[in-house]
Amino acid sequence: MTLTPKTALISVSDKTGVADFAAKLAERGVKIISTGGTAKLLRESGIDIVEIGDFTGFPEMLDGRVKTLHPRVHGGILNIRDNEEHRATMKEHGMDDIDMVVVNLYPFEKTVEKEGVELDEVIENIDIGGPSMVRSAAKNHKFVNIVVDTADYERVIAEMDNGGTTLETRRDLARKAYSHTALYDSIIANYFNRLLDVKFPEEFTLPARKKQSMRYGENPHQDSAFYTHPLIKEAGVSTGEQLQGKELSFNNIVDINAAAEIIKEFAEPAVTIIKHTNPCGTAVAEDVSTAYDLAFECDPVSAFGGIVGVNREVGADLAEKLAKIFLEVVVAPSFSAEAKEILSAKKNLRLIELGELDGYRDPELEMKKVTGGILLQDRDLHVFEDIMELNVPTKRKPTESEYKSLAFAWKVAKHVKSNAIIYANENQSIGVGAGQMSRVDSSKIAASKAQKPLKGTVMASDAFFPFRDSVDEAAANGITAIISPGGSIRDEEVIEAADEHGIAMVFTGIRHFKH
């Protein structure tokens, strides 16, 4: 069943293209009812309109809070056109049909983003009449066109010129309308959860807006799309800008996020190289070009085809080095003009500009999907004020240099898949053991991956040692200090092993599992 509208109610906050759309509707004989700022814009554009107050017989009241919440509006939208009782009621009360509703909602999202915004202003930007009209029109889409997306203006006009909008199109417009109001309400709910510090509400909704379609997911047979949270503005993959290169893949986005999270750990110039979300090399130095050399040195084989994360601007010196090997992505706060020119020769290399890393970490929740449900938890943003204040259960305490190495290794270990083992010095990961089923296997793999001698380096373990075997393995490789959470029922055995080997050990009391 096709439908050619005779009356349209237009009231939009996003006025992009609305005057042109309304003009085309008017040219096709559509009567236009409008409100507030939209009415003013359309009138100034030379379009004849009927003010909402003239249509309902009531003026806008209560500072505009009540204007479309009226039986003439919702009756006009909701009546079933082929229902005799509905038609009789409409005639009895002198009500007219409204067969197109063009509405998008008050800018709540933009309001809450304003610096220093007062709660009263936030409250006034919660739309009531808009969502009500949208939901009414979407419910009655068999007889009413509901348009909430400016991108649909041309689509509707094209169908009108081809005999009228189809039921299939109106059903799709209704689908988009319910998504629009659901996202809107979810953003409001999330705002109030944050305002009242409600971490785990009784009913959880996640506002998310589609940023891009993906070619595929983790594997080519899986469909995928990328969505971002409207209220979270922390510098990262969701807010970053792609400057060049091929379209990002699902796995690229996951790895870019891993790279961004690691480089945020360091105040000093830092570089990490990511492969399958694990840092195969991480380093800090006086400048990022030197840090890159040290990070690459950790595992040059795995670095091939990797994701490089940098926490300072990428300049020409570093760009020259990055251009020498095959990389998937380089992610950094910014790229100098010279760096962009150098890397532009690598047409497929994606460059992601994060913007300033200002230290802000959003208190959003992490989500893990399981079949039929989700798990929510805090982000693992734990940092130590002073590593030298942590518990040292061994006879020997770490030296100043060992403390620096342990602090570095611990930051990296947090971002390695469990079971995680890191061998490192003060500014460079030397060996990485990730994702093994036993901790001693991770210890052995980390040693086997090392490109430099391990003697004199330190070890970080993301969780406690269930047995002394990993400590013995570390000692055999010349490790001098270890940092781990502690807390095993065999801690005494582990401490005894460390004392036997003259290894200093620090217990953090904090675990960094990363499943």
C-alpha angles and dihedrals in degrees: 000000000000123000131204109192121228098184128033128188109208122189117147139165093197100060096183107142094346096122091053091046092049091048091054091049091050091049087057093053099261116151110226126214116188145171142214119327093001091056090050092051094048092047091050088051090059096255120140111234140173114230114235091238091056090049096050098032090234128095123237105271144188093036091309095308089120118042112106097029092099136118092239089058100042094035089052090052102037105042114113105236097211095045110102095205091051091050091049092050091049090051093045092056096037093242125159130216121255107201101173128046118188108187139146121175141260111281096256092150094053091044095057090048091062113107113250095003114171122234092240090060090048091052093050089056093060104107117221107164094042098058089043092056092043093052092045093051093044091051090052095041090133086076104016135062113221115195118184100149121072088211089069096060095091092042092056094047091049091053092046088055089050097056102290139304115306125234088243090057093046090050090052090048088051090051090054091046094056090046088052095053093040091054090046093052091043091054090051092048091049091049091054092045088056093043092054095036092241102161100178110027122197090249117030124207126177117209110214133165123202111252099177145340115247126223086233142327130256087318131025094252092058121084117220147177134186120235129184133204110249095214100047114088101165111137108263146101092308094056099030125110123231109225100183146340139065123328112284117256127218090256092047090058093049091049093045089055090051091051093048093049092053098047090051088064093070131070092189123069106290140178130191131185114210129203119176090345093303122110105239088182134012130172145162127211143151089281135016095243090062091041089055091054090053094045092048090049091062095068115353092172095057091042089071107103091007137138115251119208120194126182096204133052113290108239133189095273094056092039090058090056094045091052092059097071137040111267130168100210142000115202123190142142089259145339125228119236089251092051092050090051093050094046094044086080087068095071097183097044110109116222115198118193110202100184124228116346095217098170095257113142117187116228092228120144125252117234131207119188122222126176107287096358150039135237119218127198142156118275112259097248097144116143131172121243091210124359090201089068093062123107116276108194096176128088092245122059121213119264120241090261092049091051090055091049092047092050091052094045092049092055091052095043090059089067099045120096114256131290084049129179124174128188112196149151127218096293110010141056109234102182133009126199112186141179101358126151092232128041094224090056089054088050091053094045092049089053093047091051094052115114094189131050113281095209110120095015127117134237130227122195120191092214138020124290110253090198138014092250095096091051090051089049090050092049091051088056094050098256111165103189138023134200121197139142096255119204101123121138083235096052090120090055091048093048090048090053091051091050091049090056096040091244120153113225133198123198114206100186086219125101124207105197112172110188 
